[in-house]
């Protein structure tokens, strides 16, 4: 369920088109990052120049901003102040997400075998039938883990005072952005995806609970400029002074200072938009499939290694910019249309009673555990001997 963000009031359960539009922009950023990160053409190995620094700063690194934004939007809706989050609700969300993952893993796996994009192997079978456990889609796996832990995490954070929560936030801002941006130290624990997501959760909850009224658009614009400047300086410095660690700057982590500042700026700017669009909401409901389809490893290798090789276009002044943008937008449109087909299939099958199987299993399991607990308590009561 979508909740209000504090910048606009909507009916309960309605989507906020401003943040849904930001969700779409975030996914475009992620796919743009994949274009450069997984492409057969090695951008980090190209000669240092103005073109390379500009592409790295404004195109190649935006994926991490997109991940931060995509996660932030979900947490912003889930962790509303004074909202009770139950384990059942988060487990049900995970159940529903798993159906989508299972569908796409089977469909994409069969397609890859039919078109001989990958040989049949035990690893592929495990990835198809155990998409979460196999860590095939890292974001989906970590998101489900955080969903399952969210009730306990939120209660733990709520037990802190505002001052204690602020101190924890400052500690995270020191460990993540500062230590992570120092060459030679950015292979520390901060590179762990789950750890970074948990740090983002702490930051987002602090902002959501204690500073829900976000700053003005001017602050958001300043954050964007400052964030891009940080990334540009980092990459220009890394490629010249620290060439052995340059790739860490070209594709920075989610807790990179420039990435966090950019994400905060984007969130501020979009949070102050006030509009409602059914088209935007409809597109946003399908954008996660873009990640699932293009990040399926055999598909990903085929797309970026064979079909859309960047090498013929990099040395062109115009196409070096517009070719990646055109490819990413084309893939996004195709994947959204494919997910529409999936939604039609789900509408007449598993979504006819959405979550019914989960409710049945949960209710039966709860009754069983309650009976088991009652029988255990009865057996623990020692009979008293009243006879002398």
MIFIFI-714533 format. One record per residue (C-alpha): x, y, z; residue number from 0. Coordinates in steps of 0.001 Angstrom, whole numbers. Each point is the difference from the previous one (the first is absolute). Layout:
+---------+---------+---------+-----+
!       X !       Y !       Z ! seq !
+---------+---------+---------+-----+
!       X !       Y !       Z ! NUM !
...
+---------+---------+---------+-----+
//
This chain:
+---------+---------+---------+-----+
!       X !       Y !       Z ! seq !
+---------+---------+---------+-----+
!       0 !       0 !       0 !   0 !
!    1249 !    3460 !    -881 !   1 !
!     108 !    2509 !    2827 !   2 !
!     211 !    3784 !    -183 !   3 !
!    3497 !    1459 !      74 !   4 !
!    -806 !    3155 !    1899 !   5 !
!     301 !    2163 !   -3114 !   6 !
!   -3424 !    -798 !   -1369 !   7 !
!   -3150 !   -1565 !    1369 !   8 !
!   -1719 !   -2762 !   -1895 !   9 !
!   -2617 !   -2546 !     745 !  10 !
!    1264 !   -3012 !    1848 !  11 !
!    1329 !   -2624 !   -2375 !  12 !
!     453 !    2378 !   -2934 !  13 !
!    3292 !     357 !   -1792 !  14 !
!    1873 !    3272 !     125 !  15 !
!     926 !     770 !   -3580 !  16 !
!    2936 !    2212 !     956 !  17 !
!    1817 !   -2865 !    1723 !  18 !
!   -1189 !   -2492 !   -2602 !  19 !
!    1615 !    2181 !   -2655 !  20 !
!    3162 !      17 !    2106 !  21 !
!    -210 !   -3798 !     122 !  22 !
!       7 !     -67 !   -3818 !  23 !
!    2945 !    2408 !    -165 !  24 !
!    1874 !   -2129 !    2534 !  25 !
!    -439 !   -3135 !   -2114 !  26 !
!    1241 !    1820 !   -3106 !  27 !
!    3082 !    1017 !    2012 !  28 !
!     579 !   -3615 !    1053 !  29 !
!    -198 !   -1345 !   -3545 !  30 !
!    2267 !    2805 !   -1200 !  31 !
!    2548 !   -1092 !    2589 !  32 !
!    -295 !   -3602 !   -1238 !  33 !
!     628 !    1183 !   -3546 !  34 !
!    3477 !    1192 !     944 !  35 !
!     800 !   -2465 !    2783 !  36 !
!    -783 !   -3195 !   -1954 !  37 !
!     700 !    1195 !   -3510 !  38 !
!    2586 !   -1834 !   -2061 !  39 !
!    1665 !    3344 !    -580 !  40 !
!    2185 !     772 !    3083 !  41 !
!    -597 !    3655 !     832 !  42 !
!    2468 !      74 !    2968 !  43 !
!    2826 !   -1044 !   -2326 !  44 !
!    -480 !    2889 !   -2420 !  45 !
!    2412 !    2965 !     -60 !  46 !
!    -746 !    2671 !    2552 !  47 !
!   -1728 !    2995 !   -1533 !  48 !
!   -2895 !    2390 !     315 !  49 !
!   -2425 !   -2335 !   -1780 !  50 !
!     772 !   -2938 !    2252 !  51 !
!    -296 !    2036 !    3219 !  52 !
!   -3309 !    1532 !   -1135 !  53 !
!   -1452 !   -3408 !    -959 !  54 !
!    1141 !   -1518 !    3270 !  55 !
!   -1405 !    2863 !    2065 !  56 !
!   -3398 !     490 !   -1648 !  57 !
!    -804 !   -3432 !   -1470 !  58 !
!    2103 !   -2900 !    1274 !  59 !
!    -248 !     663 !    3748 !  60 !
!   -3696 !     835 !     128 !  61 !
!    -964 !   -3633 !     619 !  62 !
!    1033 !     202 !    3634 !  63 !
!   -2114 !    3131 !     373 !  64 !
!   -2870 !   -1958 !   -1548 !  65 !
!     405 !   -2878 !    2465 !  66 !
!      -9 !    2405 !    2937 !  67 !
!   -3119 !    1723 !   -1335 !  68 !
!   -1828 !   -3233 !    -813 !  69 !
!     628 !   -1305 !    3505 !  70 !
!    -759 !    3360 !    1610 !  71 !
!   -3445 !     212 !   -1617 !  72 !
!    -975 !   -3431 !    1328 !  73 !
!    1248 !     738 !    3521 !  74 !
!   -1626 !    3437 !     -33 !  75 !
!   -3406 !   -1607 !    -480 !  76 !
!     607 !   -2914 !    2363 !  77 !
!    1534 !    1843 !    2969 !  78 !
!   -2618 !    2644 !     566 !  79 !
!     211 !    1535 !    3509 !  80 !
!   -2004 !   -1899 !    2646 !  81 !
!    -977 !   -2666 !   -2507 !  82 !
!     -26 !   -3524 !    1364 !  83 !
!    1883 !   -2390 !   -2290 !  84 !
!    -848 !   -3648 !     578 !  85 !
!    2071 !   -2976 !   -1014 !  86 !
!   -3046 !   -1420 !   -1769 !  87 !
!    -353 !    3049 !   -2263 !  88 !
!    3669 !      32 !    -998 !  89 !
!      31 !   -3772 !    -508 !  90 !
!   -3047 !     331 !   -2253 !  91 !
!    1759 !    2671 !   -2043 !  92 !
!    2951 !   -2356 !    -386 !  93 !
!   -2324 !   -2824 !   -1056 !  94 !
!   -1618 !    2129 !   -2701 !  95 !
!    3383 !    1202 !   -1252 !  96 !
!    1266 !   -3577 !    -146 !  97 !
!   -2764 !    -929 !   -2457 !  98 !
!    1248 !    2655 !   -2417 !  99 !
!    3600 !   -1119 !     397 ! 100 !
!    -961 !   -3636 !    -524 ! 101 !
!   -1999 !     839 !   -3136 ! 102 !
!    2781 !    1993 !   -1634 ! 103 !
!    2734 !   -2453 !     975 ! 104 !
!   -1890 !   -2856 !   -1670 ! 105 !
!    -980 !    1979 !   -3098 ! 106 !
!    3450 !    1518 !    -503 ! 107 !
!    1743 !   -3300 !     755 ! 108 !
!   -2064 !   -1848 !   -2594 ! 109 !
!     551 !    2797 !   -2529 ! 110 !
!    3773 !    -137 !     537 ! 111 !
!      33 !   -3762 !    -531 ! 112 !
!   -2187 !     224 !   -3117 ! 113 !
!    2195 !    2655 !   -1623 ! 114 !
!    3205 !   -1661 !    1249 ! 115 !
!    1160 !    3004 !    1979 ! 116 !
!    1241 !   -2314 !    2750 ! 117 !
!     505 !   -3761 !     403 ! 118 !
!   -2111 !   -2041 !    2367 ! 119 !
!    1783 !    -371 !    3330 ! 120 !
!    -732 !    -648 !    3648 ! 121 !
!     799 !    3635 !     825 ! 122 !
!   -2583 !    1200 !   -2523 ! 123 !
!   -2637 !   -2370 !    1382 ! 124 !
!     628 !    1269 !    3530 ! 125 !
!    -213 !    3612 !   -1175 ! 126 !
!   -3280 !    -722 !   -1772 ! 127 !
!   -1760 !   -1809 !    2842 ! 128 !
!    1661 !    1795 !    2928 ! 129 !
!     339 !    3598 !   -1205 ! 130 !
!     207 !    1498 !    3492 ! 131 !
!    2328 !   -2534 !    1587 ! 132 !
!    2315 !     -53 !   -3015 ! 133 !
!     526 !    3786 !     295 ! 134 !
!    -654 !     261 !   -3722 ! 135 !
!   -1639 !    3397 !     430 ! 136 !
!    1997 !    1500 !    2842 ! 137 !
!   -2359 !    2906 !     622 ! 138 !
!   -3063 !   -2252 !     243 ! 139 !
!    1741 !   -2354 !    2429 ! 140 !
!    1194 !    2799 !    2276 ! 141 !
!   -3333 !    1814 !    -185 ! 142 !
!   -1841 !   -3141 !    1135 ! 143 !
!    2485 !    -492 !    2842 ! 144 !
!    -571 !    3579 !    1150 ! 145 !
!   -3769 !    -435 !    -311 ! 146 !
!     110 !   -3043 !    2261 ! 147 !
!    2228 !    1816 !    2503 ! 148 !
!   -1838 !    3325 !    -268 ! 149 !
!   -2425 !    -421 !    2958 ! 150 !
!    2895 !    -754 !    2366 ! 151 !
!    2254 !    2686 !   -1500 ! 152 !
!   -2683 !    2671 !     270 ! 153 !
!    -782 !    -917 !    3600 ! 154 !
!    3675 !     200 !     837 ! 155 !
!     327 !    3437 !   -1596 ! 156 !
!   -3193 !    1202 !    1688 ! 157 !
!    1508 !    -993 !    3358 ! 158 !
!    2729 !    2598 !    -567 ! 159 !
!    -474 !    3616 !     941 ! 160 !
!     254 !    2587 !   -2762 ! 161 !
!    3474 !     957 !    1227 ! 162 !
!    1163 !   -3634 !     -10 ! 163 !
!   -1453 !    -549 !   -3477 ! 164 !
!    1774 !    3137 !   -1186 ! 165 !
!    3297 !   -1240 !    1449 ! 166 !
!    -436 !   -3333 !   -1793 ! 167 !
!    -747 !    1867 !   -3227 ! 168 !
!    3166 !    2078 !     370 ! 169 !
!    2018 !   -3162 !     611 ! 170 !
!   -1369 !   -1551 !   -3188 ! 171 !
!     740 !    3165 !   -1953 ! 172 !
!    3590 !    -246 !    1223 ! 173 !
!     510 !   -3723 !    -619 ! 174 !
!   -1714 !     -81 !   -3358 ! 175 !
!     632 !    3110 !   -2085 ! 176 !
!    3248 !    1199 !    1592 ! 177 !
!    1900 !   -3248 !     512 ! 178 !
!   -1479 !   -1439 !   -3188 ! 179 !
!    1304 !    2887 !   -2067 ! 180 !
!    3611 !    -346 !    1140 ! 181 !
!    2092 !   -2062 !   -2482 ! 182 !
!    1252 !   -3193 !    1591 ! 183 !
!   -2742 !     -37 !    2648 ! 184 !
!   -2984 !    -515 !   -2300 ! 185 !
!     247 !   -3782 !     131 ! 186 !
!   -1125 !      -5 !    3610 ! 187 !
!   -3327 !   -1395 !    1235 ! 188 !
!   -1804 !    2991 !   -1509 ! 189 !
!     195 !   -1758 !   -3358 ! 190 !
!   -2405 !   -2665 !    1227 ! 191 !
!   -3374 !     657 !   -1643 ! 192 !
!   -2109 !   -1052 !    2987 ! 193 !
!    2046 !    2174 !    2354 ! 194 !
!    -414 !    3000 !   -2290 ! 195 !
!   -3763 !    -545 !    -237 ! 196 !
!    -284 !    -220 !    3786 ! 197 !
!    1945 !    3254 !     311 ! 198 !
!   -2375 !    1630 !   -2485 ! 199 !
!   -2926 !   -1281 !    2061 ! 200 !
!    1345 !    1735 !    3117 ! 201 !
!     506 !    3267 !   -1903 ! 202 !
!   -3423 !    -121 !   -1629 ! 203 !
!   -1831 !    -782 !    3232 ! 204 !
!    1660 !    2947 !    1720 ! 205 !
!   -1043 !    2377 !   -2783 ! 206 !
!   -3496 !   -1497 !    -220 ! 207 !
!    -711 !     139 !    3728 ! 208 !
!    1665 !    3225 !    1081 ! 209 !
!     343 !    2145 !   -3160 ! 210 !
!   -2988 !    -971 !   -2107 ! 211 !
!    -373 !    3552 !   -1309 ! 212 !
!    2781 !     -78 !   -2575 ! 213 !
!    2080 !    3083 !    -926 ! 214 !
!    -811 !    2307 !   -2913 ! 215 !
!     719 !    -627 !   -3659 ! 216 !
!    3007 !    2302 !     201 ! 217 !
!    1580 !   -2338 !    2533 ! 218 !
!    -803 !   -2950 !   -2264 ! 219 !
!    1581 !    1729 !   -2984 ! 220 !
!    3072 !     851 !    2062 ! 221 !
!     278 !   -3648 !    1083 ! 222 !
!     -99 !   -1104 !   -3638 ! 223 !
!    2730 !    2427 !   -1043 ! 224 !
!    2124 !    -840 !    3036 ! 225 !
!    -466 !   -3738 !    -528 ! 226 !
!     981 !     123 !   -3665 ! 227 !
!    2991 !    2153 !     916 ! 228 !
!    1158 !   -2551 !    2578 ! 229 !
!    -269 !   -2874 !   -2478 ! 230 !
!    1764 !    1991 !   -2706 ! 231 !
!    2889 !     930 !    2295 ! 232 !
!     276 !   -3548 !    1335 ! 233 !
!     162 !   -1528 !   -3452 ! 234 !
!    2373 !    2576 !   -1416 ! 235 !
!    2262 !    -487 !    3011 ! 236 !
!    -275 !   -3779 !      20 ! 237 !
!     820 !    -437 !   -3663 ! 238 !
!    3113 !    2142 !     279 ! 239 !
!    1350 !    -414 !    3538 ! 240 !
!   -1350 !   -3448 !     929 ! 241 !
!    -395 !   -1890 !   -3303 ! 242 !
!     145 !   -3380 !    1774 ! 243 !
!   -3226 !     819 !    1911 ! 244 !
!   -1689 !    2058 !   -2698 ! 245 !
!   -2721 !   -2555 !    -711 ! 246 !
!   -1269 !     384 !    3577 ! 247 !
!    -647 !    3672 !    -702 ! 248 !
!   -1356 !    -445 !   -3504 ! 249 !
!   -2604 !   -2385 !    1397 ! 250 !
!    -318 !    1172 !    3637 ! 251 !
!   -1921 !   -1642 !    2802 ! 252 !
!   -3440 !     961 !    1286 ! 253 !
!    1474 !    1751 !    3056 ! 254 !
!    2360 !    2149 !   -2051 ! 255 !
!    -336 !    3600 !    1176 ! 256 !
!    -713 !    1375 !   -3476 ! 257 !
!   -2564 !   -2742 !    -671 ! 258 !
!   -1842 !     647 !    3291 ! 259 !
!     -70 !    3769 !    -531 ! 260 !
!   -1291 !    -426 !   -3557 ! 261 !
!   -2708 !   -2434 !    1105 ! 262 !
!   -1109 !    2390 !    2747 ! 263 !
!    -157 !    2838 !   -2524 ! 264 !
!   -2106 !   -1994 !   -2445 ! 265 !
!   -2351 !   -1089 !    2790 ! 266 !
!    -485 !    3577 !    1200 ! 267 !
!    -760 !    1312 !   -3489 ! 268 !
!   -2533 !   -2707 !    -831 ! 269 !
!   -1646 !     102 !    3434 ! 270 !
!   -1053 !    3606 !    -648 ! 271 !
!   -1804 !    -881 !   -3224 ! 272 !
!   -3789 !    -186 !     319 ! 273 !
!   -1863 !   -1842 !   -2736 ! 274 !
!   -1858 !   -3212 !    -701 ! 275 !
!     445 !   -2053 !   -3161 ! 276 !
!   -1485 !   -3433 !    -635 ! 277 !
!    2514 !    -534 !   -2807 ! 278 !
!    2971 !     697 !    2275 ! 279 !
!   -1432 !   -2274 !    2692 ! 280 !
!    -637 !   -2768 !   -2534 ! 281 !
!    3536 !     166 !   -1399 ! 282 !
!    1501 !      83 !    3489 ! 283 !
!   -1848 !   -3197 !     919 ! 284 !
!    1936 !   -1825 !   -2743 ! 285 !
!    3509 !    1463 !     301 ! 286 !
!    1378 !   -2661 !    2340 ! 287 !
!    -292 !   -2488 !   -2870 ! 288 !
!    2562 !    2074 !   -1909 ! 289 !
!    2573 !    -891 !    2630 ! 290 !
!   -1048 !   -3653 !     192 ! 291 !
!     126 !    -578 !   -3756 ! 292 !
!    3196 !    1882 !    -817 ! 293 !
!    1840 !   -1293 !    3086 ! 294 !
!    -630 !   -3695 !    -723 ! 295 !
!    3641 !    -967 !    -606 ! 296 !
!    -229 !   -1731 !   -3430 ! 297 !
!   -2328 !    2759 !   -1235 ! 298 !
!    2276 !    2654 !    1459 ! 299 !
!    3107 !   -1444 !   -1647 ! 300 !
!   -1809 !    -250 !   -3334 ! 301 !
!   -1389 !    3554 !     164 ! 302 !
!    3142 !    1829 !    1059 ! 303 !
!    2595 !   -2349 !   -1496 ! 304 !
!   -1485 !    -671 !   -3426 ! 305 !
!   -2998 !    2103 !    -937 ! 306 !
!     852 !    3448 !    1373 ! 307 !
!    3779 !     214 !    -107 ! 308 !
!    1053 !    3569 !     785 ! 309 !
!    3359 !    -108 !   -1779 ! 310 !
!   -1108 !    1241 !   -3486 ! 311 !
!   -1699 !    3046 !    1534 ! 312 !
!    2351 !    1129 !    2754 ! 313 !
!    2258 !    2064 !   -2246 ! 314 !
!   -2914 !    1876 !   -1557 ! 315 !
!    -683 !    3389 !    1576 ! 316 !
!   -3780 !    -335 !    -321 ! 317 !
!    -653 !   -3755 !     107 ! 318 !
!    2209 !    -531 !    3042 ! 319 !
!   -2748 !    1778 !    1983 ! 320 !
!   -3197 !    -748 !   -1887 ! 321 !
!     682 !   -3670 !    -751 ! 322 !
!     -30 !   -1109 !    3685 ! 323 !
!   -3069 !    2137 !     697 ! 324 !
!   -1871 !   -1412 !   -2998 ! 325 !
!     923 !   -3605 !     816 ! 326 !
!   -1070 !     317 !    3641 ! 327 !
!   -3343 !    1610 !    -868 ! 328 !
!    -648 !   -2661 !   -2646 ! 329 !
!     696 !   -2820 !    2464 ! 330 !
!   -2196 !    1614 !    2636 ! 331 !
!   -2943 !     220 !   -2402 ! 332 !
!     407 !   -3612 !   -1159 ! 333 !
!     256 !   -1341 !    3555 ! 334 !
!   -3039 !    1977 !    1166 ! 335 !
!   -2039 !   -1458 !   -2861 ! 336 !
!    1176 !   -3498 !     895 ! 337 !
!   -1027 !     562 !    3596 ! 338 !
!   -3432 !    1083 !   -1184 ! 339 !
!    -353 !   -3455 !   -1541 ! 340 !
!    1051 !   -1518 !    3329 ! 341 !
!   -2604 !    2107 !    1808 ! 342 !
!   -2735 !   -1249 !   -2320 ! 343 !
!    1043 !   -3594 !     679 ! 344 !
!      48 !     654 !    3755 ! 345 !
!   -3396 !    1705 !    -130 ! 346 !
!   -1689 !   -3188 !   -1188 ! 347 !
!    2086 !   -2367 !    2129 ! 348 !
!    1846 !     738 !    3242 ! 349 !
!   -1420 !    3497 !     553 ! 350 !
!   -3622 !   -1115 !      11 ! 351 !
!     389 !    -450 !    3761 ! 352 !
!    3204 !    1908 !     648 ! 353 !
!    1770 !   -1250 !    3091 ! 354 !
!   -2666 !   -2594 !     834 ! 355 !
!    2460 !   -2889 !     157 ! 356 !
!    2238 !    1982 !    2312 ! 357 !
!   -2928 !     791 !    2309 ! 358 !
!   -1019 !   -3659 !     128 ! 359 !
!    3519 !   -1199 !     777 ! 360 !
!     550 !    2740 !    2581 ! 361 !
!   -3315 !    -650 !    1768 ! 362 !
!     537 !   -3767 !     146 ! 363 !
!    3588 !     447 !    1196 ! 364 !
!   -1113 !    2477 !    2671 ! 365 !
!   -2727 !   -2334 !    1266 ! 366 !
!    2430 !   -2912 !      89 ! 367 !
!    2596 !    1974 !    1942 ! 368 !
!   -2627 !    1291 !    2435 ! 369 !
!   -1235 !   -3532 !     696 ! 370 !
!    3567 !   -1181 !     388 ! 371 !
!     745 !    2822 !    2414 ! 372 !
!   -3123 !    -697 !    2050 ! 373 !
!     775 !   -3704 !     266 ! 374 !
!    3550 !     816 !    1077 ! 375 !
!   -1239 !    2366 !    2704 ! 376 !
!   -2456 !   -2602 !    1308 ! 377 !
!    2677 !   -2678 !     136 ! 378 !
!    2281 !    2367 !    1930 ! 379 !
!   -2551 !     354 !    2803 ! 380 !
!     961 !   -2487 !    2698 ! 381 !
!   -2918 !   -1741 !    1722 ! 382 !
!    -254 !     813 !    3695 ! 383 !
!    -253 !   -2903 !    2463 ! 384 !
!   -2835 !     796 !    2442 ! 385 !
!     140 !   -3324 !    1853 ! 386 !
!    1950 !    -318 !    3210 ! 387 !
+---------+---------+---------+-----+
//
